[in-house]
Amino acid sequence: MKLWIFVVCSVLVASDPFQSETSITRVRGSCQSLCSCEEKDDTVIINCEERGIKMVSEINVPPSRPFHLNLLNNGLTVLHVNDFAGLVNAISLHLGFNNIADIEPGAFNGLNLLKQLHINHNSLEILKEDTFDGLENLEFLQADNNFITVIEASAFSKLSRLKVLILNDNAIEYLPPNIFRFHIKQRNIESLSDLGPPPTNPKKLILAGNIIQTLLKSDLMDYASLEMLHLGNNRIEILEEGAFMNLTRLQKLYLNGNHLTKLSQNLFLGLHHLEYLYLEYNAIKEVLPGTFNTMPKLKVLYLNNNLLQTLPPHIFSGVPLTRVQLGLHRALK
């Protein structure tokens, strides 16, 4: 799964149909009374940016034509149930830079052709389990720069084709366990090289639930700004020494649910600001002395549900841990 929760969960540079410099032909249609409508490759581009629109019902679209709809910088505050029911041919929907504080269940009913949804720079505080009902074919979801603190466990469960999730610059402190597990069979990303170039200064990258087996030193060279990296529930067996060398700002690292068998100091070089490390549900049999010495700010470590029998003496010496989870029934606080 390729998620920018950056989630940069992946291809975080999406083409913007509203900025194309390609010549396009003016479309005659009802939407021209409020918005500008143009046509390119049999697709209508409807630009309603900064038109003072307060209700989605103010928009009229050409019938039976696929279209991109730009509603950036308007006065939308609530997306009501069935607001988009008449926009069934929408391919992308830009709702950024409004003041949307609530998305009612069923607001996106009818948008089963939608591929891209941008709800960034709004006032959302929660993503509920039914927030994205109706978006079964969504591939790209951008929700950064809101006030999101809570994401319910099933919020993304129906987005089986989601490739990119952008959630940076919110107030999220906790993600429900296995929130991305539903993507394991659908995403099938084998390597970080499958991703396109990241956006400028991504904060969070979620690639949970894919089939990544190896993490190379070169894979994360362009992600120096990351503060959270989620690689849980992949098939990672090999971590090249120094793979995280460039991630000097990283605070949270999820490697749970993989196939790691051995930990050593050189695996975690560069993680000077790491505070949370999740390694549970691997096949770790051995932790070498000094493994955690390269993480002088580490506070929380999960090593439960591995194959560990012993740990080296003083393995946590000098590391300011406040919680260590070593086994299903054994925790050190």
C-alpha positions in Angstrom: 0.0 0.0 0.0 1.3 3.3 -1.0 0.3 5.9 1.4 1.4 9.4 2.0 -0.1 10.1 5.6 2.9 12.0 4.9 1.2 9.8 4.7 3.0 10.6 1.5 1.6 6.9 1.6 3.5 7.3 -2.7 3.2 9.0 -6.0 2.8 12.3 -4.3 3.1 14.4 -7.3 -0.2 14.2 -9.1 -0.8 16.0 -12.3 -3.0 19.0 -12.0 -5.5 19.3 -14.8 -6.2 22.9 -13.9 -2.7 24.0 -14.6 -2.2 22.3 -18.0 -0.6 24.4 -20.6 -1.8 22.2 -23.4 -4.2 24.0 -25.7 -7.8 23.2 -24.9 -11.1 23.9 -26.6 -13.8 26.0 -25.0 -16.9 24.0 -24.0 -20.3 25.4 -24.3 -22.4 24.3 -21.3 -24.5 25.4 -18.4 -21.6 25.6 -16.0 -20.2 28.7 -17.8 -22.6 30.9 -16.0 -20.6 30.4 -12.7 -17.4 28.5 -13.7 -15.1 28.3 -16.6 -15.5 25.0 -18.5 -12.9 23.7 -21.0 -12.4 20.4 -22.8 -9.3 18.3 -23.2 -9.2 14.7 -24.6 -12.9 14.2 -24.2 -12.8 15.3 -20.6 -14.3 18.5 -19.3 -12.3 20.6 -16.9 -14.6 22.7 -14.7 -12.8 25.5 -12.8 -14.9 27.0 -10.0 -12.0 28.4 -8.0 -12.8 31.5 -5.8 -16.4 31.9 -7.0 -17.9 32.3 -3.5 -19.7 29.0 -3.7 -21.2 27.9 -0.4 -23.2 24.9 -1.5 -22.3 22.1 -3.9 -25.8 22.3 -5.4 -24.8 25.6 -7.0 -22.7 23.6 -9.5 -24.1 22.4 -12.8 -22.1 20.0 -15.0 -22.4 18.8 -18.6 -24.3 15.5 -18.7 -22.6 12.2 -19.6 -19.1 13.6 -19.8 -16.2 12.7 -17.5 -14.9 15.8 -15.8 -12.4 17.3 -13.3 -14.0 19.8 -10.8 -12.0 22.5 -9.1 -13.7 24.1 -6.0 -10.6 25.5 -4.4 -11.0 28.6 -2.2 -14.7 28.8 -1.8 -17.1 29.0 1.2 -18.0 25.3 1.7 -18.3 24.4 5.4 -20.3 21.2 5.4 -20.6 18.4 2.8 -24.1 17.1 3.1 -25.5 13.6 2.3 -25.9 13.2 -1.5 -24.2 16.6 -2.2 -22.4 15.0 -5.1 -25.1 12.5 -6.2 -25.6 14.5 -9.5 -21.8 14.5 -10.3 -21.5 10.9 -11.2 -18.9 11.4 -13.9 -16.4 13.2 -11.7 -12.8 11.9 -12.1 -11.1 14.3 -9.7 -12.5 16.7 -7.1 -10.5 19.6 -5.5 -12.1 20.9 -2.3 -9.0 22.4 -0.8 -8.8 25.7 1.0 -12.4 25.9 2.0 -13.6 25.8 5.6 -15.1 22.3 5.6 -15.5 21.1 9.2 -17.9 18.2 8.6 -18.5 15.5 6.0 -21.8 13.8 6.5 -22.1 10.1 5.9 -23.1 9.6 2.3 -21.8 13.0 1.1 -19.8 11.2 -1.6 -22.6 9.0 -2.8 -22.6 8.6 -6.6 -18.9 9.3 -7.0 -17.9 5.7 -7.8 -15.8 6.9 -10.8 -13.8 9.4 -8.7 -10.0 8.7 -8.7 -8.6 11.8 -6.9 -10.1 13.7 -3.9 -8.4 16.7 -2.4 -9.8 17.9 0.9 -6.6 19.6 2.2 -6.4 22.9 4.1 -9.9 22.6 5.6 -11.2 22.4 9.2 -11.7 18.6 9.6 -11.1 17.1 13.0 -12.1 13.5 12.5 -12.2 10.9 9.7 -15.0 8.5 10.5 -15.6 5.0 9.3 -18.3 6.2 6.9 -16.7 9.5 5.8 -15.5 8.0 2.4 -18.5 5.8 1.6 -19.1 5.8 -2.1 -15.5 6.2 -3.1 -14.6 2.6 -3.9 -12.4 3.5 -6.9 -10.5 6.3 -5.2 -6.8 6.1 -5.8 -5.5 9.5 -4.4 -6.6 11.1 -1.2 -5.1 14.4 0.1 -6.2 15.5 3.5 -3.2 17.4 4.8 -3.3 20.7 6.7 -6.6 20.1 8.6 -7.1 19.7 12.3 -7.5 15.9 12.3 -6.9 14.3 15.6 -8.9 11.1 15.3 -9.0 8.5 12.5 -11.5 5.7 13.1 -10.3 2.1 12.6 -12.4 1.5 9.4 -12.0 4.9 7.9 -10.1 3.6 4.9 -11.5 0.1 4.8 -13.6 0.6 1.7 -10.9 2.4 -0.3 -9.5 -0.8 -1.7 -7.7 0.9 -4.6 -6.1 3.7 -2.6 -2.5 4.3 -3.7 -1.7 7.7 -2.2 -2.8 9.1 1.2 -1.5 12.5 2.3 -2.2 13.3 6.0 0.8 15.5 7.0 0.3 18.6 9.1 -2.6 17.4 11.2 -2.7 16.6 14.9 -2.8 12.8 14.6 -1.0 11.2 17.5 -2.3 7.6 17.1 -3.3 5.3 14.3 -5.6 2.3 15.0 -3.8 -1.0 14.8 -3.8 -2.5 11.3 -5.7 0.4 9.8 -4.1 -0.2 6.5 -4.0 -4.0 6.5 -6.9 -4.2 4.0 -4.5 -3.0 1.3 -2.2 -6.0 1.5 -3.4 -7.7 -1.6 -4.5 -4.7 -3.5 -1.4 -2.4 -3.5 1.4 -4.9 -4.2 4.2 -2.4 -4.0 7.5 -4.4 -4.0 10.0 -1.6 -3.7 10.2 2.1 -2.9 11.5 2.6 -6.4 7.8 2.0 -7.5 7.0 5.4 -6.0 7.2 8.6 -8.0 9.2 11.6 -6.7 7.9 12.8 -3.3 6.4 16.2 -2.8 8.4 19.0 -1.2 9.3 18.2 2.4 7.0 15.3 3.1 6.4 14.7 6.8 4.8 11.2 6.9 5.0 8.3 4.6 2.8 5.2 5.0 3.6 2.1 2.9 1.9 -0.4 5.2 0.4 -3.5 3.9 2.5 -4.0 0.7 4.9 -6.7 -0.3 8.2 -4.9 0.2 11.0 -7.4 1.0 14.1 -5.4 0.9 14.9 -1.8 2.1 18.0 -0.4 0.5 20.2 2.5 1.6 19.3 4.4 -1.6 15.5 3.9 -1.1 15.0 6.8 1.3 17.5 9.3 0.1 14.9 11.8 -1.0 12.9 11.7 2.2 15.1 13.5 4.7 12.2 15.6 6.0 10.1 12.6 7.2 9.0 12.6 10.8 7.0 9.3 10.5 7.6 6.3 8.3 5.2 3.3 8.4 6.4 0.1 6.8 4.3 -2.3 8.8 2.7 -5.4 7.5 5.1 -5.9 4.5 7.5 -8.8 4.0 10.7 -7.0 4.8 13.5 -9.5 5.4 16.5 -7.4 4.6 17.3 -3.9 6.0 20.5 -2.7 4.4 22.8 -1.1 6.9 22.4 2.6 6.9 19.0 2.4 5.1 17.7 5.2 7.5 20.9 7.2 7.5 19.2 10.2 5.9 16.2 10.3 8.2 17.7 12.4 10.9 14.3 14.1 11.6 12.3 10.8 11.9 10.4 10.5 15.2 8.2 7.4 14.6 9.2 4.2 12.7 6.9 1.3 12.1 8.5 -2.0 11.1 5.9 -4.3 12.7 4.5 -7.3 11.0 7.5 -8.0 8.8 10.1 -10.9 8.5 13.1 -9.4 10.3 15.2 -11.9 12.3 18.1 -10.0 13.6 18.8 -6.4 14.9 22.1 -4.6 15.0 23.4 -1.1 15.6 24.1 -0.3 12.0 20.4 -0.9 11.0 19.4 2.3 12.8 22.2 4.7 12.0 21.0 8.2 11.5 17.9 8.0 13.6 19.0 10.6 16.1 15.6 11.9 16.8 13.6 8.7 16.8 11.2 8.4 19.8 8.9 5.5 18.8 10.1 2.2 17.3 7.6 -0.6 16.5 9.1 -4.0 15.8 6.4 -6.3 17.1 5.2 -9.3 15.1 8.5 -10.1 13.3 10.7 -13.2 13.6 13.4 -11.5 15.6 15.7 -14.1 17.3 18.7 -11.9 18.1 19.4 -8.4 19.2 23.1 -7.5 19.2 24.8 -5.3 21.8 24.5 -1.6 21.1 21.5 -2.0 18.8 19.7 1.0 20.3 22.7 3.2 21.1 22.2 5.2 17.8 18.8 6.4 19.0 19.5 8.6 22.0 15.9 9.9 22.2 14.1 6.6 22.0 11.1 6.6 24.4 8.9 3.7 23.3 9.9 0.3 22.0 7.7 -2.6 21.0 9.4 -5.9 20.6 6.6 -8.2 21.6 5.5 -11.3 19.5 9.0 -12.1 18.2 11.2 -15.1 18.9 13.5 -13.6 21.5 14.7 -15.7 24.3 17.3 -13.3 25.8 18.7 -9.8 25.4 22.3 -8.7 25.9 23.1 -7.2 29.3 22.5 -3.5 29.6 21.0 -3.4 26.1 18.9 -0.3 27.0 21.7 1.5 29.0 21.8 5.2 28.1 18.5 5.0 26.2 15.7 7.1 27.8 13.0 4.6 27.4 9.7 5.1 29.2 8.0 2.0 27.9 9.4 -1.3 26.5 7.1 -4.1 25.4 9.0 -7.3 25.1 6.3 -10.0 25.1 2.6 -10.7 25.1 2.5 -10.8 28.9 5.7 -9.1 29.8 6.2 -5.3 29.8 8.8 -3.1 31.4 7.8 0.4 32.3 
